[in-house]
Each structure stands twice: as C-alpha cells, then as structure tokens.
Amino acid sequence: MDRRSIIKNAGLAGVLADGIAPAVHAQAAIRWRLASSFPKSLDTIHGAADVFAKAVKNMSGGKFEISVHAAGELMPAFGVVDGVQQGSVECAHTAPYYFFGKDETFALGCAIPFGLNSRQMTAWMYEGNGMKLMRDFYAKFNIINFPGGNTGAQMGGWYRKEIKSIADIKGLKIRIGGFGGKVIERIGGVPQNIPGGEIYQALEKGTIDAAEWVGPYDDQKLGFNKVAPNYYYPGWWEGGPQLDFFINNKAFEALSPENKAIVEAAAAQAHSNMQAKYDARNPAALKQLVGAGAKLRPFPKDVMNAAFKAAMEVYEELNSKNENWKTIYADYSKFRAEQNLWFRFSEASFDRFMQEQKL
C-alpha cells in the first residue's frame, strides 16, 4: 500500500472514530400502496401502475417500493379519490373524469367531449398552464397529480343495434365513463358509469344496450364483440384521455427531494409507455375483431353535430355555475383553439394524405 493510501485510510478511520457520519446518509425504506381503478387483466391501462412502481423501485435501489392493487382489492374502482384524500392509501392510478360527480372540473384533467387530443393534452399539462391549474384544483382534495398515461383517441363503443340517426340514441342505455355521459344524456341517451371489470356482464345480460371502453386491444380482451356486433367510431367524448397518479399531499411532502424526483420521473415513464402500448397493439386487434365479424361503422353526421352542440351548451352552463370549471376551462378552451389551428396545417393534413395512400 502506498503512502497516500495509508494517509487516506487513516483519515477515514479518524473521521469515523470521531463519530462524524460520511456524506452519504442511509435512508429509511419507504413502502406505499397504490389503488388502481382498473382490473389486472388490462395490461395496458392497469399496467401503467406496474411500470410506475417498477421504475420507482429501480431508481431508488429498492429503498422505495409501491405495491399495486387492482380495482376492488383495497377499495372500489371509484373509491380511490376518497382513499387518497383521506390517506387510506398513499396513491392511486385512475381516470380523473370518473369523479366529475364531486366537481365537474375533474373531467378537465382527463377528457371532455370534443376536447384535446393526447398530444395536445400533454402539451397543455407540461408546457401550458394545465398542470398548475389542475394542481391548484386537486389541492382542495389533499391531492397532487402526475400525468400517468394516455390512451389516445378512443373508439365509440359496441352497440347491439345499428345507429342510423340521432333518433336511435333516444333511450339507449350506454356505459360511458365519466363526464361524456352528460352530453349523451342531453342528446337522449341514458348513461351508465360502470367500472371496466363489470361492463361485459351488464352488456351480456342486456342491462345496457351499448358500451364503450378504450379501443380494440382492450375491447378484444373484454370480449364486447361477442355480445354487441356494431363497433362505432370515433369516441368523440375521449379524444385524448389522460390518466393520473393521484398522490396524498402529506405523503408526497414527506419524501426527500431525491424521492420526489424519482416519483416525477417514474410517472413520466409510465405516461409515455401507456400510449406507446396502445398505438402498437390496437392495429392488430382491430383486424382480428373485424375478421371475427365486428361491423365497423362511423357515427352518423347528425349524431356528431348534435353531440357537439350539446357539449358546448353544457360547458357554457358550467361557466355560469362552477367557478373552478370556469377558471380552468377558459385556459383549456383557448389552448384547444390554438392547437387545432396548428394541427389543421400540420398533423391533420399529413395524416389525411398518408391514410389515402396504398402502402
């Protein structure tokens, strides 16, 4: 051993002998529980929570672990906001619009009919005012949010009977998640807010006439095509629904700066991973569904027009009676107008051209 090593080791021994701790401090292990609003069978949407938990564990060297619990294990699918707010669990993974009954403003953090698409939603959150505005709102519920995935534009769902005009919506009992039901109701439908794991049974038994979930990959897993052959598009109520990780404010603030950064980075990883999975897996699933007899149909123009008109009426009414909504929707709608102007000349025109080609 050379002289410098002897001096270095002697110096370290002296420091330890004097009771002075080294610069790197051992951190206590952290164990959180996450309540999901989704069944384990859906590896795309439920799977985002698994991606999040795995990333947190890996980045912390195993010192920060989050156990993931599917809907119904710790609490009902639609009970997770109460669970996080009250501190029964540290975090949840869910679709914010499920909780529009508490306040319609929750829907703006996820999707509203004829709202932002997935890229626009991410832009509003990260580069617009979306994150700040929604966090100010969620703070009223003791929650801080992190974007936790996006499905991309969804399909319009499975229908027992063909929808030929707006008249066929009248009295139709349709499972539709969250806020979109307000517009369905206004154009004559009867919305049903049913958790993902319970939809098939309701459709099979005839308790409902139609159901939407996400798109081909998940729909095929859930088997909706076996009981309702007509597959409509687009899901105008969900142009780009964002999922969120809801975290109890007290639990988050108790974390070290390093662990807060880990949570943020892990959520961002899960956010991008979810849509990548859907975009990669939906095409093959759609082909298989059509091959098995699914009848692809666009919504009639009069249905789209009536729904759009009804949605704008709903938003105007909410502006006059819900201050939380009014504040955030003003920014959201301005951002939407600017994004649509840009996408009209870029993404939309490119996409239209490419879709017309024989590749």
N, C-alpha and C positions, 0 to 999 in steps of 0.2 A: 504493500500500500504506500502511495507516495505521500509527501509531507502535506500537500493541500487537502488530500482526503482525510488524513488524520485530524487536521485542524477543523475541517468541515464537520466531521462526525463528532468531534469533541464539542464543537459549538452547539450542535443539535442536542447532544446529551445534556449540555448545560441549560439550554432553554427548557427542556422537559423537566430537568431536575428542579428548576425554579418555579415549575407549575404554570408556565405560560403556554397556552394552547397554540398549536400550529394554526396557520391561516385558514385551512380548510376545516370547516366545522361539520361534524356528523349531524345529519338532520333526521328527526324522528320520522318513522314510516307514517304515511297517510293512507287511509282507507276510506273511499267514498262508495256510495251506492247510487246507481243511475236507474231511474224508472223510465222505460220506453212506452210509447203509445202504440207500439206495433208488435205483431206476432213474430216469433223467431223464424218462421217458415219463409219470410220475405228477406232474403239475404241482401237485397239492395237497400231498402229503406231502414229496416231494423239493423242491417249490417253496418250502417254508418256509425252507430254507437259502439260497435265492436272495434271498428277502425280507430275511433277516438280513444277508447280505453287502452287499446294496444299501444298506440303512439305515446300516450301519457306514461305508461309503464316503461316503455323502451327509453324515452328521453330522460326519465328520472332514474334510470338504472335500477328499476324495480322498487324504488322507495315510495312511489305514488301509484297506488292501484285503485281502479274503479271497477266494481262488479256491475255487470249489465243485466237487468231484469226485464223480461218481456212483459207486455201488457197483461195485467191480471195477476202477476206473480206477487208484487208488493202492493199494488193498488190498481184500480180500473184504468183503462186507457185514457179516459177523460178526467181522471183524478190527479194527474201529475202536477198541474199548476198548484193546486192546493197543497200537494205533498212537498213541493219545493218551497212554496211561500211559508209554510208552517215549520219547515226544517225536518220533516219526517224523512226525507232523503236530501242529499246534497245537490243532486242534479237530475235533469230529465232530458229526454230527446223526444221531440214532438212537433206537430204542425200547429203553429200559433193560432191559426184561424179556427181550430176546434173550440176555442174559448171565447168566441165572439159574444156568447151569452153573458159573460161577465162585463164585457165592453167591446163594442164593435171594432174598436181600434186595434185589437189583437190581430184582426184579419190583414191589416196593412203590413204586418211583419211577416206575412206568409204569401197570400194571394187574394186578390179580389177579381170579380168578373171584369174582363176586358182591361186587365192591369198590365204590369210589366212582365216581359219575358224573363227567362232565367239570367241571361247576361245583363240585362238592364237592372234586374233586381240586385245582383251582386255589385254592379256599378253604383247604384243608389246607396247601398249599405256601406261599401268601403270607400268610395270617393265622393259620394254625395252627402246629404245630411241624414240619411236613413238610420245609420247606427246610433248617432247621437239622439235623434228624436225618439226612436223606439226604446232606447235605454232609459231615457227620461220617463217614458211611459211605464216601462216594466218595473222601474224603481218603486212605483206605487204598490207593487206586489212583492217587494223584497227580492226581486229577481234581476240578475244581469244576464244578457243573452250573448251567444256567439253563433253566427251562421253555421248550420250543421247539415248542409246538403240541399240539393235542388233536383227535382225530377225532370225538369224541362217541361215543355208544353205537354199537357196530358190529353188522353182520348176522352170522348164524350160519353163513354159507357155502353152498357149492354141493355138491350130492350127486347122484351118479349114480342112486342108488335112493332111494325114499321111506323115511323113518324113521318107523315106526308105533309103536314102543315102545323101551324100553331094550334089548331083545334085539337090535335092529338096529344097535346101536352095537358089539356084540361083534365083534372082529376088524377093524373098519373102519379103514382106513389114511387118516388125515386130516391134511392140512397145517394145523398150528395154530402160530402164532407164540408163542414164549416159554413162560411159566410155566403157561398153561392146559393144556398137554399133560400135566402131572402129574395133573390131575383127569380128563382124557379117558382116560388110561391106567388110572386106578383104576376107571372105570366100564366098562372093557372095550375101549376103542379103542386104536389104535396111532398115537400122534402122530408127525408128521414136521415137523422145523423146516427149512423151505426158504425161501431168500430170495425176495422178491417177483418178481424178474425171471425166476425159474426155475419158478414154480408151474404155468403153463399147460402147458408141455411135459410135466411129470410127470402132470398130470391127463389130458391128451390121450392119453398113452401107456399109461395105466392103472397107472402106478407107484403112484398113490394113488387112493383111491375118492372123496375129497371134499377140498375146500379152502376155507379162509376167508382173506379179506384184510382189507378195511375195510368197504366198503359200495358202493352202486350206482354211484356216479360212477367210482371206481377199478375196480370189478369189470367194468364195461362196457368200459373201456379195455383191461383184461387179457383180455377175451373168454371168461371162465369159462362163461357161459351157453351157449356153443356146444358144450361137451363134457359139461356136467352140468346138467340142467334144473331140479332141485329146489332152491329158494332158501329157506333156513331163517332164522328169527329167534326170539329176539334172540341176539346174541353175548354170552352170559352171562359169558364169560371176559374181556370187554372193555367194561365199562360206561362207561369214560371214560379210555382210554389216553393218557397224556401222553408226548410225545416230548421229548427233551432235547438241548441243546447241551452236549456234554462238552468241557471246555477243560483243557489241560495246566496244572497249578497253577503251574509255573515260568514258563510263557509269560504267564499271566494276571497274576502278581505283578510281572512286568517292565513292565507297562503303567503309564502315568501315571494318576492319579485320573480325569482327563478321559476317557481312553480306556476305563477300566474302566466308567465311567458310560455311555459310548456302547455298549459290549457289552451291558450290562444292558438299556438302553432298546431296542436293536435286537432282542434276544431277546424282549422283551415284545411288540413289534410283530408279530414272526413268530408268537408264541404265539396271539394273538387272531386273526390273519389266517387261520391254517390252519382253525380250526373254522368261521369265517365262510364260507370257501370250501365246505367240506363241507356245511354246512347249506343253503347257497344252491343247490348243484348236485345234491345227492342226489335231491330230489323228481322232477325231470325225467328223470333217469337211471333211476329206479325205474319210472316209467311206460313208458319206452321198452323196458326189459327185459321187463316184463310183456307189452307189446304184441308183443314178439318171441317170446313163448312161455314165458318163465320162470314156474315154478309157485311162488308164494309160499306158504310153509307155516310155522306155528308149531311149535316143538319140542313134542312130547307132554309132558304134565304129569309123567309118571313119569321122563322124561329129566331135566327140570328139577329135580325133587325128589332124584333120585339124585345128580346133579352137585353140588347144594348140600350135601348130606350129606357127600359125598366131599371137597369143598373144605374144610369145617370140620374134618374129620379130618386133612387134610394140614396145616392151619395149627396144629392142636394138637400134632401130631408135631414140626413145626418149632420150636415154642416150647420143646420139651424138648431139642433138639439143636443149635440155631443161636442163639447169644447175640445176634448182630447182628439177626436176624429178630425175636427175642423183644422186644428193646428197642423197635424201631420199630413192630412190629405192635400192641403194647399201646396205643400212642398212636393209631395208624391206626384200630384197631377201635373205640376209644372215640369218636373223631371221626365215624366212619361211623354209629354208633348215634344220635348226636345229630343228624346231618344227616338221616337217614332219618325221624326223628321230626318234624322241621321240614318236610321236603318232603312228608310224608304229608298235612299240613294245608294246604300252600300250592301248590307247583308241581304235585304229582301230582293233586290234586283239580281244580285249574283245567284241567290238560291233559286229564283224563278227560272233563270236561264239554264242552270245546271240540271234542274229537275225535268227540263224539256228535252235534254239530250239523251241519246241512246248509248249508255256506257256499259 
